Amino acid sequence: MEVTVAKSAGFCFGVKRAVEKVYEQTKKGKKIYTYGPIIHNGEVVRDLEKKGVTVINGKEELEQVTEGTVVIRSHGVAKEIYEAIEARGLECVDATCPFVKRIHNIAEKESGAGKRLIIIGNPGHPEVEGIRGWAASDAVVIESAEEAKAFAEDEKNLALKDREWFIVSQTTFNYNKFKELVEIFLKRGYNGIVVNTICNATEERQTEARQIASQVGSMIVIGDAHSSNSRKLYDICKEECESTYFIQTLDDLRLELPKAASSVGITAGASTPNNIIEEVQNYVRINF
């Protein structure tokens, strides 16, 4: 069986950088915390817990910490979290992805100038929550075409044509869907700023996944169940290849590949360690 592994599969720059920063901190002998799981991958988080790293789940838990180092994960956090860390006299190691940090800077600058923020992304996702926390006024989050149309056609928002708004995107959002939602606003008279803040690695990963899925008999997507970018990869691959499987580790791989399938494609989300990708690849090569 022919097995094709996506070149872009696995840790992206921002995730790799964040994980390395935490492991570096574990060697210093201090109490280490991460604000939220450092990445959406249970295997990595459990390994860090064995090394004494504690996950802080929200501001209330942060306010119970009296000493140590807090690592900001690659998703980034709201401005108030930095202020809370400083107020408690804790050391802060900022592992926010530079591409996410760029969005924070845009949100702070443009909203500070009186413009209102529209984020195209998944409400409740930690990256989106962090971006909202850098806007001077409450931001609007749009995820679907239905939401975009409803927002643009709402009487309260007809001033889209006149008011100063600006649009950014979650870095891991589906690129084609982002273009679709922006087009909906443009057709309804939107004339504000649009900044495509989807990172290059995400676009590349999604494009490659779609290409591979369109050419193979079965497709495997590896990623954590809580990983937004991994779920998007699955959706993209499923559109091209009906026989697409989503797994977290090799233990989840219980495939009954079609007998006629002569090829399998493998891709993985940005929070998937290389060793898991290699395990799955080797298993498929040997057993099918």
C-alpha positions in Angstrom: 0.0 0.0 0.0 1.3 3.5 -0.9 1.4 5.8 2.1 1.7 9.6 1.7 2.5 11.7 4.8 2.0 15.4 4.5 5.2 17.4 4.8 3.4 20.0 6.9 2.0 17.5 9.4 2.8 18.0 13.1 4.1 20.9 15.2 4.0 24.3 13.7 6.5 27.0 14.5 4.4 28.6 17.3 3.6 25.3 19.0 7.1 24.0 18.8 8.4 27.2 20.3 5.9 27.2 23.2 6.5 23.5 24.1 10.3 24.1 24.1 9.9 27.1 26.4 8.0 25.0 29.0 10.6 22.2 28.9 13.4 24.8 29.3 11.6 26.1 32.4 11.3 22.7 34.0 15.1 22.5 34.2 15.3 25.6 36.4 14.0 24.1 39.6 11.1 26.6 40.0 7.4 26.0 40.3 6.1 26.1 36.7 2.5 26.8 35.6 1.0 27.1 32.1 -2.1 29.3 31.6 -4.3 26.7 30.1 -2.8 23.5 28.5 0.3 24.6 26.7 -1.1 22.9 23.5 -4.2 20.9 22.7 -2.4 17.5 23.0 -3.1 15.3 26.1 0.1 13.3 25.6 2.3 16.4 25.9 0.4 17.9 28.8 0.6 14.6 30.7 4.4 14.4 30.2 4.8 18.0 31.4 2.7 17.2 34.5 5.1 14.4 35.3 7.8 17.1 35.3 5.9 19.2 37.8 4.1 21.6 35.4 0.6 22.6 36.6 -2.1 23.9 34.3 -4.0 27.0 35.5 -7.6 26.9 34.2 -8.7 30.5 34.3 -8.2 33.8 36.2 -9.7 32.5 39.5 -7.0 29.8 39.7 -4.3 32.2 38.7 -5.3 34.4 41.7 -4.5 31.5 44.0 -0.9 31.2 42.8 1.6 32.9 45.2 4.9 32.1 43.6 6.6 30.6 40.5 6.6 31.1 36.8 3.6 31.3 34.5 4.0 30.4 30.9 1.6 31.9 28.4 0.7 29.3 25.8 0.9 29.7 22.0 -2.8 30.7 21.8 -2.2 33.9 23.7 -4.3 35.5 26.5 -6.2 38.7 27.1 -4.3 41.8 28.3 -5.9 41.5 31.8 -4.1 38.1 32.3 -0.7 39.8 31.9 -1.8 42.4 34.4 -2.9 39.8 36.9 0.4 37.9 36.6 2.3 41.1 37.2 0.1 42.2 40.1 0.8 38.9 41.9 4.6 39.3 41.4 4.9 36.1 39.3 7.5 35.6 36.6 5.9 35.6 33.1 7.3 33.6 30.2 5.4 34.7 27.1 5.1 31.8 24.5 2.4 33.4 22.5 2.8 32.6 18.9 4.2 35.7 17.1 1.3 35.4 14.5 -1.2 35.6 17.3 0.7 38.4 19.0 0.4 40.4 15.7 -3.4 40.1 16.0 -3.3 41.4 19.6 -1.4 44.4 18.4 -3.8 45.1 15.5 -6.8 44.7 17.9 -5.3 47.1 20.4 -4.3 49.7 17.9 -7.4 49.8 15.8 -9.9 49.6 18.6 -8.0 52.2 20.4 -8.6 54.5 17.4 -12.3 54.0 17.9 -12.9 51.1 15.4 -14.9 48.0 16.3 -13.5 44.5 16.0 -15.0 41.6 14.1 -13.2 38.2 14.6 -13.8 35.5 12.2 -13.2 32.3 14.2 -14.6 29.9 16.7 -16.3 31.5 19.8 -14.9 30.0 23.0 -11.6 29.0 21.4 -8.7 30.3 23.7 -7.1 32.2 20.8 -10.3 34.0 20.0 -10.9 34.8 23.7 -7.4 36.2 24.0 -7.9 38.4 20.9 -11.2 39.8 22.3 -9.2 40.7 25.4 -7.1 43.2 23.5 -10.0 45.2 22.0 -11.1 48.4 23.7 -14.8 47.5 23.2 -16.5 44.1 23.0 -15.7 42.3 19.8 -18.1 40.4 17.6 -17.2 36.8 16.7 -18.5 35.3 13.5 -18.1 31.6 12.7 -20.7 30.7 10.0 -22.2 32.2 6.9 -25.6 32.3 8.7 -24.1 34.4 11.5 -22.4 36.7 9.0 -25.6 37.3 7.0 -27.7 37.8 10.2 -25.2 40.3 11.6 -24.8 42.2 8.3 -28.6 42.4 7.8 -29.5 43.3 11.4 -31.0 46.8 11.6 -28.6 47.7 14.4 -25.7 46.9 12.2 -26.7 48.5 8.9 -24.1 51.1 9.8 -21.5 48.6 8.6 -21.3 50.8 5.5 -20.6 53.9 7.6 -19.0 52.9 10.8 -15.4 52.0 11.1 -15.0 48.3 11.7 -12.1 46.0 11.1 -11.9 42.3 10.5 -9.3 39.8 11.6 -9.3 36.0 11.7 -8.3 33.2 14.1 -4.9 32.0 12.8 -6.1 28.4 12.4 -9.5 29.2 10.7 -10.4 27.5 7.4 -9.0 29.8 4.7 -11.7 29.2 2.1 -14.4 29.7 4.8 -12.7 33.0 5.8 -12.9 34.3 2.2 -16.6 33.2 2.0 -17.5 35.1 5.2 -15.6 38.2 4.2 -17.4 38.2 0.8 -20.8 38.2 2.6 -19.8 41.4 4.4 -18.5 43.0 1.2 -21.6 42.3 -0.7 -23.6 44.0 2.0 -21.6 47.2 1.8 -18.8 46.6 4.2 -16.0 49.0 3.5 -13.7 48.7 6.5 -10.3 47.0 7.0 -9.9 43.3 6.4 -6.7 41.7 7.6 -6.2 38.0 6.7 -4.4 36.8 9.9 -4.6 33.1 9.1 -1.0 32.0 9.5 0.9 30.7 6.5 1.5 27.3 8.1 -2.3 26.8 8.5 -3.0 27.7 4.9 -0.2 25.4 3.7 -1.4 22.5 6.0 -5.0 22.8 4.8 -4.0 23.1 1.1 -1.7 20.1 1.3 -4.3 18.0 3.2 -7.0 18.7 0.6 -4.6 17.8 -2.2 -3.5 14.5 -0.6 -7.1 13.5 0.4 -8.3 14.0 -3.2 -5.7 11.5 -4.4 -5.9 8.6 -1.9 -8.3 5.8 -1.1 -8.3 6.5 2.7 -7.1 9.5 4.8 -5.9 9.6 8.4 -6.0 12.8 10.4 -4.1 12.8 13.7 -4.9 15.4 16.3 -6.3 16.0 19.8 -10.1 16.0 20.1 -9.8 19.5 21.5 -7.7 20.8 18.7 -9.6 23.2 16.5 -7.1 23.1 13.6 -7.1 19.3 13.6 -10.9 19.2 13.4 -10.8 21.6 10.5 -8.3 19.3 8.7 -10.6 16.4 9.2 -13.5 18.4 7.7 -11.4 19.4 4.7 -10.2 15.8 4.1 -13.7 14.4 4.5 -14.9 16.6 1.7 -12.4 15.1 -0.6 -12.2 11.5 0.7 -15.2 9.8 2.2 -12.9 7.2 3.9 -11.3 9.7 6.3 -10.5 8.8 9.9 -9.8 11.1 12.9 -7.5 9.7 15.6 -5.5 11.1 18.6 -2.9 8.3 18.9 -2.0 4.9 17.5 -4.2 3.4 20.2 -7.2 4.9 18.4 -6.3 3.4 15.1 -8.9 0.7 14.5 -9.2 0.9 10.8 -10.9 -1.4 8.4 -9.4 0.1 5.3 -11.3 -0.7 2.1 -9.9 -3.8 0.4 -9.6 -1.9 -2.8 -7.7 1.0 -1.3 -4.2 1.1 -2.7 -3.2 4.3 -1.0 -3.4 6.1 2.4 -2.7 9.7 3.2 -1.7 10.9 6.6 -1.7 14.4 8.0 -1.7 15.9 11.5 -2.7 19.0 13.4 -0.3 21.6 14.6 -0.3 20.1 18.2 0.6 16.6 17.2 4.1 15.4 18.2 6.3 13.8 15.5 6.6 10.6 17.4 2.9 9.9 17.1 2.9 10.6 13.4 5.8 8.2 12.9 4.1 5.5 15.0 0.9 5.7 12.9 2.9 5.8 9.6 4.9 2.8 10.5 1.9 0.8 11.7 0.0 1.5 8.5 3.0 0.5 6.3 3.5 -2.8 8.2 -0.1 -3.9 8.7 -1.8 -2.9 5.5 
